[in-house]
């Protein structure tokens, strides 16, 4: 079980990460708005310019999506902290290892159940013949 000191420590880590993600999202959205297709590709784009412009736009969108998903996880972890369920595996109800929380403060599963969830995602995403 996490002590009051541990909970304060993880609250600080989560709040710090939340602020960092919000800054990054804001910067990426500003950069994305500034990198319009015409500006990236030039006045008369050739196929290479167009491909580069699409790659930049796709990369920006992927980064925004990844950071938005992580921000949601951090917000959910802060909610669990307030509700008194932080550090408890949402699958089995057992405590999540402190070391795991140090590495992934927003973790919602213990290591065993996280690995199972990732395995399910991999097998679901694997192409079927």
C-alpha positions in Angstrom: 0.0 0.0 0.0 1.2 3.5 -0.8 1.9 5.9 2.0 0.7 9.5 2.2 4.2 10.5 1.2 4.2 8.2 -1.8 0.8 9.5 -2.9 2.1 13.1 -2.7 5.2 12.1 -4.7 3.1 10.5 -7.5 0.6 13.4 -7.5 3.6 15.7 -8.2 4.9 13.5 -11.0 1.4 13.2 -12.6 0.8 17.0 -12.4 4.2 17.7 -13.8 3.6 15.3 -16.7 0.1 16.8 -17.3 1.6 20.3 -17.6 4.3 19.1 -19.9 1.8 17.3 -22.2 -0.4 20.4 -22.3 2.6 22.5 -23.3 3.6 20.0 -26.0 0.1 19.8 -27.4 -0.3 23.6 -27.5 3.1 23.9 -29.3 2.3 21.1 -31.8 -1.1 22.6 -32.6 0.5 26.0 -33.2 3.2 24.4 -35.4 0.6 22.4 -37.2 -1.4 25.5 -38.0 1.7 27.2 -39.2 2.8 24.3 -41.5 0.0 24.5 -44.0 0.4 22.3 -47.1 1.1 25.3 -49.4 3.8 26.6 -47.0 5.5 23.2 -46.7 5.1 22.1 -50.4 5.8 25.5 -52.0 3.8 27.4 -54.5 3.8 24.7 -57.2 4.3 21.4 -55.5 5.9 18.5 -57.3 5.2 14.9 -56.1 8.2 14.9 -53.7 7.1 18.2 -52.1 3.6 16.9 -51.8 4.8 13.6 -50.2 6.9 15.6 -47.7 4.0 17.9 -46.8 1.8 14.8 -46.2 4.5 13.2 -44.1 4.9 16.3 -42.0 1.1 16.6 -41.5 0.7 12.9 -40.7 3.6 13.0 -38.2 2.1 16.1 -36.5 -1.3 14.4 -36.2 0.3 11.2 -34.8 2.2 13.1 -32.2 -0.9 15.0 -31.2 -2.9 11.8 -31.0 -0.2 10.1 -28.9 0.1 13.0 -26.5 -3.7 13.4 -26.2 -4.1 9.7 -25.3 -1.3 10.0 -22.7 -2.9 13.2 -21.2 -6.2 11.3 -20.8 -4.3 8.5 -19.0 -2.6 11.0 -16.7 -6.0 12.7 -16.0 -7.6 9.3 -15.2 -4.7 8.5 -12.8 -5.2 11.8 -11.0 -8.9 10.9 -10.7 -7.9 7.6 -9.2 -5.6 9.3 -6.8 -8.4 11.6 -5.6 -10.8 8.6 -5.4 -8.3 6.6 -3.3 -7.8 3.9 -5.8 -4.4 5.0 -7.2 -1.8 2.3 -7.4 -4.3 -0.5 -7.4 -4.6 -2.8 -10.5 -7.9 -2.2 -12.2 -8.0 -5.8 -13.3 -7.2 -7.8 -10.1 -7.4 -5.2 -7.3 -3.8 -5.9 -6.1 -1.3 -3.1 -5.5 0.8 -2.0 -8.5 4.5 -2.3 -7.8 6.0 1.0 -6.7 8.9 0.6 -9.2 6.3 0.3 -12.0 4.6 3.5 -10.8 7.9 5.3 -10.8 8.4 4.5 -14.5 4.7 4.8 -15.5 2.9 6.9 -12.9 -0.4 6.6 -14.8 -0.3 2.8 -14.8 -3.7 1.3 -14.3 -2.6 -2.4 -14.3 0.1 -4.4 -12.5 2.8 -5.7 -14.8 1.2 -9.1 -15.3 -2.1 -7.6 -16.4 -0.4 -4.9 -18.5 1.4 -7.6 -20.4 -1.8 -9.5 -20.9 -3.5 -6.4 -22.3 -0.6 -5.7 -24.6 -0.7 -9.3 -25.8 -4.4 -9.1 -26.6 -3.8 -5.9 -28.6 -1.0 -7.5 -30.5 -2.9 -10.6 -31.4 -6.0 -8.6 -32.3 -3.9 -6.3 -34.6 -2.0 -9.2 -36.2 -3.1 -10.0 -39.8 -5.1 -13.2 -40.1 -4.5 -15.5 -43.1 
